[in-house]
Amino acid sequence: MARESAREQRRAVPPRNRDEVRNALEAALSREPALTLHDVAKGLRYASNDGGLSKTFPRLCKSLVRRRKAYLAKRHQEQERALRKVLRENPPPPLREVETRLGYKNGSSLRKRFPELGAAILANHKEYRRRQAAQLLARLQSVLIEDEPPSLASVARRFSRERNSVRKQFPDVCREIKERHAEFTRSQAARTRAMCEEEIRRLTADLHAEGKYPTMTLVKSRMTRPDYLDYVKFWAILCDEKRSLAINWGRSIHCFSMIGSRL
């Protein structure tokens, strides 16, 4: 009995605080958003749920409860309208973004309050991502028939995607893109080397026909890509062509000795 009496005393509003409590309740009736009885009791440092306020000030407390219910009902309607509007958005946003918009820190709370709308938003975004993935796959596959195979990095930039993200999502087609680009790069390099060699030999012969000694500097001055081949390869081709044309055999032998000294 003594324990129950002590508990009741803790819950009851001390007489000396009645004016203070009444003022707090009346102030709460004009607060936005509407407060709960627990909020008011907590502000007054009462230990229990409502601190016995509903017994001491029943009229004010009932008004506060009605106001809180009206606020929650209005908020529920506004959020429901907002969620239905989200269902008409294009592209459909992810549920996490919608939760942030409506001020939910825990997404499960929104799904508990609006299970059907939450499920519809999730389904819309999932279908949107599926369509996006299908479109991206089709675009990646179209790259495989291009005449000049691009690199995977350039393809990702073209489609405004991260290279690693695309590679993880479509590993097989990305592997084909990389292999085609690598083979294309090798064939282009081989073709360019062959063109440079043919040009060196042709220009060497042209200079010889003009009565000019075909030095490396002179041959390079007439080339379209003079710096493509490194020094050793350039000299090897040049000296070989000089030998085939019987141009100053002694100096050609000197050319090969210079190449050997650089290896």
C-alpha positions in Angstrom: 0.0 0.0 0.0 2.9 2.4 0.8 4.4 1.7 -2.6 1.2 2.4 -4.4 0.7 5.6 -2.5 4.2 6.8 -3.3 3.6 5.9 -7.0 0.3 7.9 -7.0 2.1 10.9 -5.5 4.7 10.8 -8.2 2.0 10.8 -10.9 -0.1 13.5 -9.4 0.6 17.1 -10.2 1.9 19.0 -7.2 -0.5 21.7 -6.2 2.2 24.4 -6.3 2.8 23.6 -9.9 -0.7 23.7 -11.2 -0.4 27.1 -12.8 2.9 26.2 -14.4 1.3 22.9 -15.7 -1.8 24.7 -17.0 0.3 27.2 -18.8 2.4 24.5 -20.4 -0.7 22.6 -21.6 -2.3 25.8 -23.0 0.9 26.7 -24.8 1.1 23.2 -26.2 -2.3 23.7 -27.8 -0.8 26.3 -30.1 2.4 24.5 -31.0 3.2 23.2 -34.5 3.4 20.4 -35.0 0.9 19.3 -32.3 2.5 17.8 -29.3 1.6 14.6 -27.4 0.7 14.5 -23.7 4.0 12.6 -23.2 5.9 15.5 -24.8 4.4 17.9 -22.4 4.9 15.7 -19.4 8.5 15.1 -20.4 9.1 18.8 -20.7 7.8 19.2 -17.2 10.1 16.3 -16.1 7.4 13.9 -15.0 8.5 10.3 -14.8 5.4 8.5 -16.0 3.7 8.5 -19.5 1.6 11.6 -19.0 2.6 12.5 -15.5 -1.0 12.3 -14.3 -1.9 15.4 -16.4 -5.0 13.8 -17.9 -6.5 13.3 -14.4 -5.6 16.8 -13.1 -6.5 18.7 -16.3 -8.8 16.4 -18.3 -10.3 19.2 -20.5 -7.0 20.6 -21.6 -5.6 17.1 -22.1 -8.6 15.9 -24.2 -8.2 19.0 -26.4 -4.5 18.3 -26.8 -5.2 14.6 -27.7 -7.9 15.7 -30.2 -5.5 18.2 -31.8 -2.7 15.6 -32.0 -5.1 13.1 -33.7 -6.2 15.7 -36.2 -2.6 16.5 -36.9 -1.7 12.9 -37.5 -4.8 12.3 -39.7 -3.9 15.4 -41.8 -0.2 14.3 -42.1 -1.3 10.8 -43.1 -3.5 12.2 -45.9 -0.7 14.5 -47.1 1.8 11.7 -47.2 -0.6 9.4 -49.0 -1.2 12.1 -51.7 2.6 12.6 -51.9 3.1 8.9 -52.4 0.4 8.6 -55.1 2.1 11.5 -56.9 5.4 9.6 -56.7 3.8 6.7 -58.6 3.3 9.1 -61.5 6.9 10.3 -61.6 9.1 9.5 -64.5 11.7 8.1 -63.9 10.4 6.4 -60.9 12.5 7.3 -57.8 13.9 4.7 -55.4 11.9 4.2 -52.2 14.9 5.4 -50.1 14.8 8.8 -51.9 11.0 9.0 -51.2 11.6 8.2 -47.5 14.1 11.0 -47.3 11.7 13.5 -48.9 9.0 12.7 -46.4 11.4 12.8 -43.4 11.6 9.1 -42.6 14.9 8.0 -41.2 13.8 4.4 -41.1 12.3 3.1 -44.3 10.4 0.3 -42.6 8.2 2.9 -40.9 6.9 4.3 -44.2 6.3 0.8 -45.5 4.4 -0.2 -42.3 2.1 2.9 -42.6 1.6 2.6 -46.4 2.3 -1.0 -47.3 0.5 -1.0 -50.7 1.9 2.3 -51.9 5.4 1.4 -50.6 5.3 -1.9 -52.5 4.1 -0.1 -55.7 6.9 2.4 -55.5 9.4 -0.4 -55.0 7.9 -2.4 -58.0 8.0 0.7 -60.2 11.6 1.5 -59.6 12.6 -2.2 -60.0 10.9 -2.3 -63.4 12.5 0.9 -64.4 15.9 -0.5 -63.5 15.2 -3.6 -65.4 14.3 -1.6 -68.5 17.4 0.6 -68.1 19.6 -2.5 -67.9 18.0 -4.0 -71.0 18.5 -0.8 -72.9 22.1 -0.5 -71.8 22.8 -4.1 -72.7 21.4 -3.5 -76.2 23.6 -0.4 -76.6 26.7 -2.3 -75.4 26.0 -5.1 -77.9 25.7 -2.6 -80.7 29.2 -1.5 -79.9 30.4 -5.0 -80.9 29.5 -4.4 -84.6 31.3 -1.0 -84.9 34.0 -0.9 -87.6 36.5 0.7 -85.2 36.1 -1.0 -81.8 36.3 1.5 -79.0 37.8 1.0 -75.6 35.6 0.0 -72.7 36.4 3.3 -71.0 35.2 5.4 -73.9 32.1 3.3 -74.2 31.3 3.9 -70.5 31.8 7.7 -71.0 29.6 7.6 -74.1 26.8 6.1 -72.1 27.5 8.3 -69.0 28.3 5.3 -66.8 31.1 4.2 -64.5 33.4 1.7 -66.3 33.7 -0.6 -63.2 29.9 -0.5 -62.7 29.2 -1.5 -66.3 31.9 -4.3 -66.2 30.3 -5.8 -63.0 26.8 -5.6 -64.5 27.6 -7.1 -67.9 31.0 -8.9 -67.6 30.6 -11.0 -70.8 29.8 -8.3 -73.2 32.4 -6.0 -71.6 35.1 -8.7 -72.1 34.2 -8.9 -75.8 34.5 -5.1 -76.1 37.9 -5.1 -74.5 39.2 -8.0 -76.6 37.9 -6.4 -79.9 39.6 -3.1 -78.9 42.9 -4.8 -78.0 42.9 -6.8 -81.3 42.0 -3.6 -83.2 44.8 -1.7 -81.5 47.4 -4.4 -82.3 46.3 -4.6 -85.9 46.4 -0.8 -86.2 49.9 -0.7 -84.7 51.1 -3.4 -87.1 49.5 -1.5 -90.1 51.1 1.8 -89.0 54.5 0.1 -88.6 54.3 -1.4 -92.0 53.3 1.9 -93.5 56.2 3.7 -91.8 58.6 1.0 -93.1 57.2 1.3 -96.6 57.5 5.1 -96.4 61.1 5.0 -95.2 62.1 2.7 -98.0 60.3 4.7 -100.7 61.7 8.1 -99.5 65.2 6.6 -99.3 64.9 5.5 -102.9 63.4 8.9 -103.9 66.3 10.8 -102.3 68.8 8.5 -103.9 67.2 9.1 -107.3 67.4 12.8 -106.7 71.1 12.5 -106.1 70.8 13.2 -102.3 72.3 11.1 -99.6 69.3 9.7 -97.5 70.2 10.6 -94.0 67.7 9.9 -91.2 67.0 13.6 -90.7 66.3 14.1 -94.4 64.1 11.0 -94.6 62.2 12.1 -91.5 61.6 15.6 -92.9 59.5 14.0 -95.6 57.5 11.5 -93.5 53.9 11.8 -92.4 54.7 10.2 -89.0 58.4 10.7 -88.5 58.5 9.9 -84.8 56.3 6.8 -84.8 59.2 4.3 -84.9 62.0 4.4 -82.3 65.6 5.1 -83.3 66.8 1.5 -83.5 64.0 0.3 -85.7 64.2 3.4 -87.9 67.9 2.9 -88.5 67.6 -0.8 -89.2 65.1 -0.2 -91.9 67.0 2.8 -93.4 70.3 0.9 -93.5 68.7 -2.2 -95.0 67.2 -0.1 -97.7 70.5 1.6 -98.4 72.2 -1.8 -98.7 69.5 -2.9 -101.1 70.1 0.2 -103.2 73.9 -0.2 -102.8 74.2 3.3 -101.4 77.7 3.9 -99.9 78.1 0.3 -98.6 80.8 1.4 -96.2 78.5 3.9 -94.5 75.7 1.4 -94.4 77.9 -1.0 -92.5 78.6 1.9 -90.1 74.9 2.3 -89.7 74.5 -1.3 -88.4 77.5 -0.8 -86.1 75.8 2.2 -84.6 72.5 0.2 -84.1 74.5 -2.5 -82.4 76.0 0.0 -80.0 72.6 1.2 -79.0 71.2 -2.2 -78.2 
